[in-house]
Amino acid sequence: MPLPDLAAFDAIITKSILIKELITPRIHILRYKVELVAGSILYVKEVTVFEENKIDYAYQWQRPDASLILRWDNAHDYPHLSTSPFHKHVDSETNILPSEPMTIEKVLAYISSQLSEG
């Protein structure tokens, strides 16, 4: 399976690089790096579990120095959040807030809006 079609976000993407892909009868693991304008990077990890029809994900947006801007994921680590398992880490691993369920398209739309605000 190729990387998703991200052409709608060409204005903010400078390069997409496949890191890992594994397909078995049960799962599809896809990890890739999206280099963005202004030097920030989005790391994507999506694990599709076919028989459960679900996707486990982590979308980590970071600065050129590798410091965290924002990471959205759906690990079951914070059951006390109203949106559990969906949550985001804002500016640090310890600043965890509720989040809506995310997709790569929603993440890139958010990043695009943030980059256009300057």
matplotlib code that plots the C-alpha trace (Angstrom):
import matplotlib.pyplot as plt

x = [0.0, 1.4, 1.5, -1.8, -2.5, -1.7, -1.8, -4.3, -1.6, 1.2, 1.4, 2.8, 4.6, 8.1, 8.7, 7.1, 9.4, 8.3, 10.0, 8.3, 5.5, 4.4, 1.3, 0.1, -3.4, -4.2, -2.5, -1.1, 1.6, 2.5, 5.2, 6.3, 7.8, 6.3, 8.7, 6.9, 7.6, 9.5, 11.4, 8.9, 8.3, 5.3, 5.9, 3.0, 2.3, -0.9, -1.6, -4.7, -6.2, -8.3, -10.5, -11.3, -11.8, -9.8, -6.7, -4.2, -2.4, 0.2, 0.8, 3.7, 4.4, 7.8, 10.1, 13.4, 15.2, 13.0, 11.0, 7.4, 4.8, 1.8, 1.1, -2.3, -2.8, -5.3, -3.4, -5.5, -3.2, -5.6, -9.0, -9.9, -10.2, -13.7, -12.5, -10.5, -8.7, -8.3, -5.9, -3.1, 0.2, 0.8, 4.3, 5.4, 4.8, 3.1, 0.6, -2.2, -5.5, -8.7, -8.9, -11.3, -10.5, -7.9, -6.9, -3.9, -6.1, -7.4, -3.9, -2.5, -5.5, -4.8, -1.1, -1.9, -4.1, -1.3, 1.4, -0.8, -1.4, 2.4]
y = [0.0, 3.4, 6.4, 8.3, 10.9, 14.1, 16.4, 18.7, 19.7, 20.3, 24.0, 22.9, 19.5, 19.6, 15.8, 12.5, 9.6, 6.0, 4.7, 1.3, -0.7, -4.1, -5.9, -9.2, -10.9, -9.3, -5.8, -3.1, -0.9, 2.3, 4.7, 7.7, 11.2, 14.3, 17.3, 20.6, 24.1, 26.2, 23.0, 21.3, 17.5, 15.3, 11.7, 9.4, 5.9, 4.1, 0.5, -0.9, -4.0, -5.5, -7.9, -5.1, -2.5, 0.1, 2.2, 2.9, 6.1, 8.6, 11.9, 13.7, 17.3, 18.6, 21.5, 21.2, 20.7, 17.6, 19.3, 18.5, 20.8, 18.5, 14.7, 13.2, 9.6, 7.0, 4.9, 3.9, 5.7, 8.3, 6.8, 9.8, 12.1, 12.7, 11.8, 8.7, 7.0, 10.1, 12.7, 15.1, 16.1, 19.8, 21.2, 18.4, 14.7, 15.7, 18.3, 15.9, 17.2, 15.8, 15.4, 14.4, 11.3, 12.3, 11.3, 12.4, 14.8, 16.4, 16.7, 18.3, 20.7, 21.8, 22.2, 24.2, 26.6, 27.0, 27.7, 30.2, 32.1, 32.5]
z = [0.0, -0.9, 1.3, 1.5, -1.1, 0.7, -2.4, -0.8, 1.6, -1.0, 0.2, 3.5, 2.7, 1.3, 1.4, 2.6, 3.5, 4.2, 7.3, 7.7, 6.2, 7.3, 6.0, 7.4, 7.2, 10.6, 10.6, 8.4, 10.0, 8.3, 9.6, 7.7, 8.1, 6.6, 6.3, 6.4, 5.4, 8.1, 9.0, 11.3, 10.9, 11.4, 12.3, 11.5, 12.9, 11.9, 12.8, 11.1, 12.8, 10.1, 12.1, 14.7, 12.0, 14.0, 13.6, 16.4, 15.6, 16.8, 14.9, 16.3, 15.1, 16.2, 15.7, 13.8, 17.1, 17.8, 20.6, 20.7, 19.4, 19.5, 19.4, 18.9, 19.8, 20.9, 23.3, 26.3, 28.8, 30.1, 31.0, 33.1, 30.0, 28.7, 25.2, 26.1, 24.4, 22.2, 23.5, 22.7, 24.2, 23.9, 24.1, 26.4, 27.2, 30.5, 29.2, 28.1, 27.0, 25.5, 21.7, 19.1, 17.0, 14.4, 10.9, 8.9, 7.0, 10.2, 11.5, 8.3, 8.2, 11.7, 11.0, 7.9, 9.8, 12.5, 9.9, 8.0, 11.3, 11.5]

ax = plt.figure().add_subplot(projection="3d")
ax.plot(x, y, z, "-o")
ax.set_aspect("equal")
plt.show()
